[in-house]
Amino acid sequence: MTYEYRHVGHVYVDSGQIAIGDPCYTLGHPEDIGDGDLKLARNDKGGWLEDENGNTIIEVDETIGKLNAYSRFCAQTLSGDNPWGMVDVGTAFNTSTTHGDGAYKVTLVLDENGTQRGVYIDLDGSEPDITVHEPTISWDDNDTFE
C-alpha cells in the first residue's frame, strides 16, 4: 500500500502540552470548565506542594467544587513516571511537548484512496522521515488461536 504524508498545519501550544480527543467530551461540558485555571498547591516556602511520590498536587477549582477540565489534563503531564497519559480513562490523550510552547508540525498519513490512516505530530522539530509499515500476519493450518 502506498501512503501520502501531507503537512496539514501546526498545533499552536501555550501550555506546553497537546491533547487528542473527541471535542464533545472535552469541550461540551461547561460544568467541567470552572474558571479554567490550573490550581497548583503551594508549600510553606512558596514552592509547589508535592505528594509522597514527588507529584505536584493540583487543587480543586472552588467555582465548581472539583478539578476543572484543564487541571485534569495537566494532571497527566505533571504526575507519574511519564509526561503523558489518558485523561479521565479515555476522554483524551494528553502529552507534554519536548520544547514547551510553540508551533508543532502536524502530518496526516493518507492511503491511496485519500483516507486518513494516521496523524503524526512532530514534538521536537526534528521532522523525522516517518513511514507506515503494513503488519504482516501469516499462519498455516496447524496454528491455533486462543
C-alpha positions as CSV (number, residue, x, y, z in Angstrom):
1,M,0.0,0.0,0.0
2,T,1.2,3.5,-0.9
3,Y,0.9,6.3,1.6
4,E,1.0,10.1,1.2
5,Y,2.4,12.2,4.1
6,R,0.8,15.6,3.9
7,H,1.8,18.5,6.1
8,V,-1.6,20.0,7.1
9,G,-0.6,22.7,9.5
10,H,0.6,23.3,13.0
11,V,-0.8,22.9,16.5
12,Y,-0.1,26.1,18.5
13,V,0.8,25.5,22.1
14,D,0.7,27.9,25.1
15,S,0.6,25.4,27.9
16,G,3.5,23.0,27.0
17,Q,1.1,20.2,26.2
18,I,-1.0,18.8,23.3
19,A,-4.3,16.8,23.7
20,I,-6.0,14.5,21.3
21,G,-9.7,13.6,21.9
22,D,-13.3,14.0,20.9
23,P,-14.3,17.6,21.4
24,C,-17.8,16.7,22.5
25,Y,-16.2,15.2,25.7
26,T,-13.5,17.8,26.3
27,L,-15.3,21.0,25.3
28,G,-19.0,20.1,25.5
29,H,-19.4,20.2,29.3
30,P,-19.3,23.7,30.7
31,E,-19.9,22.3,34.2
32,D,-16.3,20.9,34.0
33,I,-14.6,24.1,32.8
34,G,-14.9,26.2,36.0
35,D,-12.6,29.2,35.9
36,G,-10.2,27.3,33.6
37,D,-7.1,27.9,35.7
38,L,-4.6,25.3,36.9
39,K,-4.6,25.3,40.7
40,L,-1.2,24.1,42.0
41,A,-0.9,23.8,45.8
42,R,1.9,25.8,47.4
43,N,4.1,24.7,50.3
44,D,5.1,26.9,53.2
45,K,8.1,28.2,51.3
46,G,6.1,29.3,48.3
47,G,7.1,26.4,46.1
48,W,4.9,23.7,44.7
49,L,3.5,21.2,47.1
50,E,4.2,17.6,46.2
51,D,2.7,14.3,47.3
52,E,4.8,11.4,48.7
53,N,5.7,10.3,45.1
54,G,7.0,13.8,44.1
55,N,4.0,14.7,42.0
56,T,2.7,18.2,42.1
57,I,-0.6,18.5,44.0
58,I,-3.4,20.1,42.0
59,E,-6.2,21.7,44.0
60,V,-10.0,21.7,43.4
61,D,-11.5,24.6,41.4
62,E,-13.7,26.1,44.0
63,T,-16.1,27.6,41.4
64,I,-17.2,24.0,40.5
65,G,-16.2,22.0,43.6
66,K,-13.9,19.6,41.7
67,L,-10.8,19.6,39.4
68,N,-11.7,21.6,36.3
69,A,-11.1,20.1,32.8
70,Y,-7.8,21.9,32.3
71,S,-6.4,20.7,35.6
72,R,-7.4,17.1,34.8
73,F,-5.4,17.4,31.5
74,C,-2.5,18.9,33.3
75,A,-2.5,16.1,35.9
76,Q,-1.4,13.7,33.1
77,T,1.7,15.7,32.3
78,L,2.6,16.7,35.8
79,S,2.2,13.4,37.6
80,G,3.6,9.9,37.4
81,D,6.6,8.5,35.6
82,N,5.8,9.8,32.2
83,P,4.7,13.2,30.9
84,W,1.7,11.8,29.1
85,G,-1.4,9.8,29.7
86,M,-5.1,9.2,29.2
87,V,-7.4,11.8,30.7
88,D,-10.5,10.5,32.5
89,V,-10.0,6.9,31.4
90,G,-10.1,7.6,27.7
91,T,-11.7,11.0,27.2
92,A,-8.5,12.2,25.6
93,F,-4.8,11.5,25.4
94,N,-2.5,14.3,26.7
95,T,1.2,14.7,26.4
96,S,3.7,17.4,27.3
97,T,5.7,18.8,24.4
98,T,9.5,18.5,24.4
99,H,10.1,22.2,23.8
100,G,7.3,23.9,25.7
101,D,5.2,26.5,24.0
102,G,5.4,27.0,20.2
103,A,4.1,25.6,16.9
104,Y,4.2,21.9,16.3
105,K,4.0,20.5,12.8
106,V,1.1,18.1,12.0
107,T,1.4,15.5,9.2
108,L,-1.5,13.4,8.1
109,V,-1.0,9.9,6.7
110,L,-3.3,9.1,3.8
111,D,-3.8,5.9,1.9
112,E,-4.1,5.6,-1.9
113,N,-7.9,6.4,-1.6
114,G,-7.2,9.6,0.4
115,T,-8.5,8.1,3.6
116,Q,-6.8,9.2,6.8
117,R,-4.7,6.4,8.3
118,G,-2.9,8.2,11.0
119,V,-1.6,11.5,12.2
120,Y,1.9,12.5,13.3
121,I,2.7,15.5,15.5
122,D,6.4,16.4,15.5
123,L,7.1,17.3,19.2
124,D,10.8,18.1,18.8
125,G,11.2,19.9,15.5
126,S,13.4,17.1,14.0
127,E,11.0,16.4,11.2
128,P,11.9,12.7,11.0
129,D,11.3,10.6,7.9
130,I,8.1,8.8,9.0
131,T,7.0,5.6,7.2
132,V,3.9,3.4,7.8
133,H,4.7,-0.3,7.6
134,E,1.9,-2.8,6.9
135,P,1.6,-5.5,9.5
136,T,2.3,-9.0,8.2
137,I,0.4,-11.9,9.6
138,S,0.9,-15.4,8.5
139,W,-0.3,-18.7,9.7
140,D,-0.9,-22.2,8.5
141,D,-3.5,-24.9,9.1
142,N,-1.6,-26.2,12.2
143,D,-1.8,-22.8,14.1
144,T,-4.3,-22.5,16.9
145,F,-5.7,-19.2,18.2
146,E,-6.5,-19.0,21.9
